[in-house]
Amino acid sequence: MVVRRAARLALVSAALLLAGCGAHSEVVRAEDHRAFFLWAGVAPQPVLDRAEEVYLLDGEVQGAGRGAFVPLRGGVPRIAHAGLWLVVRTNRLDWDAAVWPRVLADLERWRAGGNRVIGLQIDFDAATRGLDRYAAFLADLRIRLPQRYRLSITGLMDWSANGDPAALARLKGTVDEVVIQTYQGRATIPGYADYVAHLARVPVPHKLALVQGGTWREPAAVRRDPLFRGYVVFLVNPAP
């Protein structure tokens, strides 16, 4: 009897542990959202037909010297039903002078192609200690960008917890939104709730980027954040 009771207790404990794990992590389903990142090499999915916003990678700034613009799309996209963000991925801030007109020309081509272009997003993994330099780059970009286009940037979760308040404040009035990345590769970064708890320290409207198929359970702090503007799902190809 004692053995059976102990066995039952062990099973109940295991069940509660599994239930607790499930309560703290849910699979990110693209179907539950309406804003998406679509990167080069990722096949379009049916969820894009119901999208309200699409962040579409247009090209990268990379290479030797001061970098060059590398286009990643062969033609002009045509997404009439959703707002469109042109995304430029970069690993450097010392852009060659020829990069700027090329990026601005692509915005105009997308708009002339019948798209509802919202604006430009810069995808740059700015280190928390380098936010001042990044803010200066963005201020220069804002001057170059026609006023009809909004300016978005991606951000790291560490900004909210450890970013210098003065450096973060410099983003206000320059960028229209920050999309905070909560993942690396195909996996959600562990301990994300601890970072999200400080998200209100980012003084501009912000969204959270989730990876399709990753795990996520919304921390309570998200809905208490007056500048939170929703989620963007990074679409991925099915795992082989």
C-alpha positions as CSV (number, residue, x, y, z in Angstrom):
1,M,0.0,0.0,0.0
2,V,2.8,2.4,0.9
3,V,4.6,1.5,-2.3
4,R,1.5,2.1,-4.4
5,R,0.8,5.4,-2.6
6,A,4.4,6.6,-3.2
7,A,4.1,5.6,-6.8
8,R,0.9,7.5,-7.2
9,L,2.5,10.6,-5.6
10,A,5.5,10.3,-7.9
11,L,3.2,10.2,-10.9
12,V,1.1,13.2,-9.7
13,S,4.3,15.2,-9.1
14,A,5.6,14.4,-12.5
15,A,2.3,15.3,-14.1
16,L,2.2,18.6,-12.2
17,L,5.8,19.3,-13.3
18,L,4.9,18.7,-17.0
19,A,1.8,20.8,-16.7
20,G,3.8,23.6,-15.2
21,C,6.3,23.5,-18.1
22,G,3.4,23.7,-20.5
23,A,1.9,26.6,-18.7
24,H,5.1,28.6,-19.1
25,S,5.8,27.9,-22.8
26,E,3.6,27.8,-25.8
27,V,4.5,27.3,-29.4
28,V,4.5,30.5,-31.5
29,R,1.9,29.9,-34.2
30,A,2.1,32.3,-37.2
31,E,-1.6,31.9,-37.7
32,D,-2.2,33.7,-34.4
33,H,-0.5,36.9,-35.6
34,R,-0.8,39.5,-38.3
35,A,2.7,41.0,-38.7
36,F,5.6,39.1,-40.1
37,F,9.3,39.2,-41.1
38,L,10.0,37.6,-44.5
39,W,13.7,37.0,-45.0
40,A,15.5,36.1,-48.2
41,G,15.4,32.3,-48.7
42,V,12.2,31.8,-46.7
43,A,9.3,30.6,-48.7
44,P,6.1,32.7,-48.5
45,Q,3.4,31.1,-46.3
46,P,-0.4,31.3,-46.5
47,V,-0.5,33.5,-43.3
48,L,0.9,36.3,-45.4
49,D,-2.5,36.5,-47.2
50,R,-4.0,37.8,-43.9
51,A,-1.1,40.0,-42.9
52,E,-1.5,43.5,-41.8
53,E,2.2,44.4,-41.9
54,V,5.1,42.7,-43.6
55,Y,8.8,43.4,-42.9
56,L,10.5,42.3,-46.1
57,L,14.3,42.0,-46.4
58,D,15.4,44.0,-49.4
59,G,19.2,43.9,-49.1
60,E,22.3,44.0,-46.9
61,V,25.1,46.5,-46.5
62,Q,28.3,44.6,-46.2
63,G,31.8,44.1,-47.6
64,A,35.2,45.7,-47.4
65,G,35.9,49.4,-47.2
66,R,32.8,51.2,-46.2
67,G,30.5,48.5,-47.4
68,A,28.2,48.2,-50.4
69,F,24.5,47.5,-50.8
70,V,23.8,43.9,-51.8
71,P,20.3,43.4,-53.2
72,L,18.5,40.3,-52.1
73,R,15.3,40.6,-54.1
74,G,15.2,40.2,-57.9
75,G,12.2,42.4,-58.4
76,V,9.7,44.8,-56.8
77,P,7.4,43.0,-54.3
78,R,3.6,43.4,-54.8
79,I,1.7,43.2,-51.5
80,A,-1.3,45.4,-51.9
81,H,-3.3,44.2,-48.8
82,A,-0.7,44.9,-46.1
83,G,1.5,47.7,-45.0
84,L,5.1,47.1,-46.2
85,W,8.4,47.8,-44.5
86,L,11.6,47.7,-46.5
87,V,14.3,46.1,-44.3
88,V,18.0,46.6,-44.8
89,R,20.3,44.3,-42.8
90,T,23.7,45.7,-41.9
91,N,26.7,44.8,-39.8
92,R,28.3,48.3,-40.1
93,L,27.4,51.9,-39.7
94,D,30.1,53.5,-42.0
95,W,28.0,53.3,-45.1
96,D,29.5,54.3,-48.4
97,A,27.9,57.4,-50.0
98,A,26.5,55.3,-52.8
99,V,24.4,53.2,-50.4
100,W,22.1,55.9,-49.3
101,P,20.6,56.8,-52.7
102,R,20.2,53.1,-53.6
103,V,18.1,52.4,-50.4
104,L,16.0,55.5,-50.9
105,A,15.5,54.6,-54.6
106,D,14.2,51.1,-53.6
107,L,11.6,52.7,-51.3
108,E,10.3,54.7,-54.2
109,R,10.3,51.7,-56.5
110,W,8.3,49.7,-54.0
111,R,5.9,52.5,-53.6
112,A,5.6,53.0,-57.4
113,G,4.9,49.3,-57.7
114,G,1.5,49.7,-55.9
115,N,2.6,48.9,-52.4
116,R,1.5,50.7,-49.3
117,V,5.0,51.4,-48.1
118,I,5.1,52.3,-44.4
119,G,8.8,53.0,-44.2
120,L,12.4,51.7,-43.7
121,Q,13.7,49.3,-41.1
122,I,17.3,49.0,-40.2
123,D,18.3,45.6,-38.9
124,F,21.5,46.1,-36.9
125,D,22.6,44.3,-33.8
126,A,23.8,47.4,-31.9
127,A,25.7,46.5,-28.7
128,T,24.1,48.0,-25.6
129,R,27.3,50.0,-25.0
130,G,27.3,51.3,-28.6
131,L,23.8,52.9,-28.5
132,D,25.1,56.4,-28.6
133,R,26.9,55.8,-31.9
134,Y,23.9,54.0,-33.3
135,A,21.6,56.9,-32.3
136,A,23.9,59.3,-34.2
137,F,23.7,57.1,-37.3
138,L,19.9,57.0,-37.1
139,A,19.6,60.7,-36.6
140,D,21.6,61.2,-39.9
141,L,19.4,58.6,-41.6
142,R,16.2,60.4,-40.4
143,I,17.4,63.6,-42.1
144,R,17.9,61.7,-45.4
145,L,14.6,59.8,-45.2
146,P,11.6,61.5,-46.8
147,Q,9.1,62.5,-44.2
148,R,6.4,60.3,-45.7
149,Y,8.3,57.2,-44.6
150,R,8.6,56.0,-41.0
151,L,11.8,54.7,-39.5
152,S,11.9,51.4,-37.6
153,I,14.8,49.5,-36.1
154,T,15.4,46.1,-34.6
155,G,16.7,46.0,-31.0
156,L,18.2,43.6,-28.5
157,M,16.5,42.6,-25.3
158,D,19.5,43.7,-23.3
159,W,18.8,47.3,-24.2
160,S,15.8,47.3,-21.9
161,A,17.7,45.9,-18.9
162,N,21.1,47.5,-19.3
163,G,20.9,50.3,-21.8
164,D,22.0,53.8,-20.8
165,P,18.9,55.9,-20.3
166,A,20.5,58.9,-22.0
167,A,21.4,56.8,-25.0
168,L,17.9,55.3,-25.2
169,A,16.4,58.7,-24.9
170,R,18.3,59.8,-28.0
171,L,16.2,57.3,-30.0
172,K,13.0,59.2,-29.1
173,G,12.0,61.6,-31.9
174,T,14.3,59.8,-34.3
175,V,12.8,56.4,-34.7
176,D,9.1,55.6,-34.9
177,E,9.4,52.1,-33.4
178,V,11.8,49.5,-32.1
179,V,11.2,45.8,-32.7
180,I,12.9,43.9,-29.9
181,Q,14.2,40.4,-30.9
182,T,13.4,37.6,-28.4
183,Y,15.2,34.8,-30.3
184,Q,18.5,33.6,-31.8
185,G,18.2,31.3,-34.8
186,R,15.1,29.2,-34.3
187,A,15.0,29.3,-30.5
188,T,13.6,31.8,-28.0
189,I,16.2,33.3,-25.7
190,P,15.9,31.7,-22.2
191,G,15.0,34.1,-19.4
192,Y,13.1,36.5,-21.8
193,A,10.6,37.5,-19.1
194,D,13.4,39.1,-17.0
195,Y,14.3,41.4,-19.9
196,V,10.7,42.1,-20.9
197,A,10.0,43.2,-17.3
198,H,12.2,46.3,-18.1
199,L,10.8,46.9,-21.6
200,A,9.1,50.1,-20.5
201,R,12.5,51.7,-20.2
202,V,12.7,51.9,-24.0
203,P,11.1,55.3,-24.5
204,V,9.7,54.8,-28.0
205,P,6.9,52.6,-29.3
206,H,8.1,49.0,-29.4
207,K,7.0,45.6,-30.6
208,L,8.3,42.1,-29.7
209,A,9.7,39.8,-32.5
210,L,8.9,36.1,-32.0
211,V,10.3,33.2,-34.0
212,Q,7.8,30.9,-35.6
213,G,7.9,27.6,-33.8
214,G,9.7,29.0,-30.8
215,T,8.3,29.1,-27.3
216,W,6.5,32.0,-25.7
217,R,4.2,32.9,-22.9
218,E,3.4,36.5,-22.6
219,P,4.8,38.1,-19.4
220,A,2.4,40.2,-17.4
221,A,4.6,43.2,-17.8
222,V,3.8,43.3,-21.6
223,R,0.2,44.4,-21.2
224,R,1.1,47.0,-18.5
225,D,3.6,48.7,-20.9
226,P,1.9,51.8,-22.5
227,L,4.3,51.7,-25.4
228,F,3.9,48.1,-26.4
229,R,2.5,47.8,-29.9
230,G,2.2,44.1,-30.5
231,Y,4.1,41.2,-32.0
232,V,6.0,40.5,-35.3
233,V,6.6,36.8,-36.2
234,F,9.9,35.8,-37.9
235,L,8.8,33.2,-40.5
236,V,11.1,30.2,-41.0
237,N,11.1,27.3,-43.5
238,P,9.9,24.0,-42.1
239,A,12.7,22.0,-40.3
240,P,14.1,19.2,-42.5
